[in-house]
Amino acid sequence: MALKKNYNLLLIFHVSVLLSVLPFSLSQTAAEAPSPAADSCNGIFLSYAHSSGTKLKPTDPTHQPYRFESVLTVLNNGDEELKSWRVFVGFKNYEFLVSASNAVLADGTSLPANVGNGTVFAGYPMSDLKTAIETAGDLSQLQVQVKLVGTQFGVAAPDVPLPENIQLANDGFVCPKASLQGKNEMQVCCTKDPEFKTNITVDEEFLPRQSGDLTIMYDVTRTYDSDYWAQVTVSNHNPLGRLDNWKLSFDWMRDEFIYTMKGAYPYVVDSSDCIFGKQGTYYRDLDFGNVLNCQRRPTIIDLPPTKANDTTLGLIPNCCQNGTILPSTMDPSKSSSVFQMQVFKMPPDLNRSELSPPQNWKINGTLNPDYKCGPPVRVSPSQFPDPSGLPSNTTAVASWQVVCNITRPKGASPKCCVSFSAYYNDSVVPCRTCACGCPSSTGRTCSTNAPAILLPPEALLLPFENRTVMTKAWADLKHLRVPNPMPCGDNCGVSINWHLYTDYSRGWSVRITIFNWDETAFPDWFAAVQMDKATPGFQKMYSFNGTALELNSVNNTIFMQGLPGLDYLVAETDGANPQKDPRVPGKQQTVISFAKKDTPGINVAAGDGFPSKVFFNGEECALPSAFPTNKSNREGSATALSIFLAVLVFILVQQ
């Protein structure tokens, strides 16, 4: 009897222990409860909480690094689903972010990354936050927590490295200044802006497609349990944007790999990461000799036109253009590029409905603008013409859109430059010193700060390194000061000379010359100039095809491209005798005529005859800091003054 009693007591003890442990273990997998302050928010509640930090090596009293760990919380307390959430965090302590769970950087930058000037986070893999109404308050569907780990500089304990501010970056919301909750946390409640107008209805399943300088569509066209086929379409929408020899890169987030492709190809064909990784362990029977790429961040390049009809690599409409994407104003048939790829997935995504696009997209080209791309946003499935030729459309399984816009990174240099000259001045105002950047260390061979020296016109035909003797002789002839050391060159692959050719009562003309100092030729080149007052008077180009464009409802842009047979700007070549003759640039030239009747009051020589912006192949070029001086005007004024003084003296003498 005593034995049975002891057994019952022991059983009760074990059950009580189990019950005491069970809630704790369950709480580890459940979403963390929101802050009590969230209860008073009927919008989108944001919080940033600093968890911990430790001092790092090396020791540097002026710029000491510290590890930081923080949690960013986004909670939807509103009555509408928050699609594709984005949150701005105003980092201010030179932060270097190493990892972020449940989010990616919205500008497409891969981690680790410098975020010291603030950054925008976008949700991944859960980009949409549902409401408490439609989920019965299920926190796992209406809240996301982003755990951040990185390095900050200069903020030691007991001080806390909180950001300057946090706010929702989605359109249609207003956020007050975030408030501090103790020393370690800041919070803000963002509410809908009553003045914001939108054409999106609440019950729409997907966000509408957005506009941008360039868009990338990621369309899943066929899907199976372990793999799927995706079609990628890159489309140019900017009338002055383009790409040459484009390279496209992105990050696989769930251990995917590329098995085969059509219409494009990996820059590096390599399956070693799969063979020695978890992919090789899972797909034991797969021949990885046929796998194209297993890199986490592959780079994709376009194929040459010779592969367009290849049965293995080609036969994709709008593929195989050698990496060239032109503006639609120039050639609509070349304004997009398309390729397809077969993507293999890994557990636990082995279900045909488990589809996840790659993140952190980036695209660039040769002597082209820089593009910054946002995260993929789920949109309504794309439709394609039926491949059989029937008058019907085929719908994609799922579609995502990536929007990219032209940007100039802080500190980035242009890739082309402009020189000015005019009929009334025999000197050329050259491209600026280091217009396209200079080496970090030039020694004492040249000065990166000295202004460029005026040139004789014939010097424009010579490479910069061959101009020294001619430049010094011209400076001596014109009594110009020559700095010591001489100014560095412009270091631009392309330079453009804008020469004011004539100016008469009813019109005026310009001669424009494009020089290619690079080793790469430019097929299908184009240029554009923006002129604030002169564009309405544009009449004709004689060796180029020129058109006046209206951009952003302003008629101030002239677009130009080579005529058929003259649309290929050759690369720099050796001179007739390479041992003694300088290299010769590729060159294209035309005269442009303008009328004055449509531009009353225009003063051509005073600056109205020179462009305010110049573009080559979409890249904005560096302009000189001054116009050519009009000596004839000054000499005419001096002559008139001399005559006036002589007459005045004569009158006084006669009296």
Salt bridges, closest charged atoms under 4 A:
GLU69 OE2 - ARG67 NH2 2.78
ASP79 OD1 - LYS192 NZ 3.35
GLU80 OE2 - LYS192 NZ 3.31
GLU81 OE1 - LYS83 NZ 3.63
GLU81 OE2 - LYS130 NZ 3.80
GLU164 OE1 - LYS92 NZ 3.53
GLU164 OE2 - LYS177 NZ 3.82
ASP225 OD1 - ARG352 NE 3.62
ASP244 OD1 - ARG242 NH2 2.68
ASP251 OD2 - ARG296 NH1 3.83
ASP251 OD1 - ARG297 NH1 2.93
ASP255 OD2 - LYS278 NZ 3.42
ASP349 OD2 - ARG254 NE 2.45
ASP426 OD2 - LYS478 NZ 2.79
ASP503 OD1 - LYS596 NZ 2.72
ASP524 OD2 - LYS334 NZ 3.53
GLU572 OE1 - ARG583 NE 3.03
ASP574 OD1 - ARG583 NH1 2.52
ASP608 OD2 - LYS533 NZ 3.91
GLU619 OE2 - ARG408 NH2 3.35
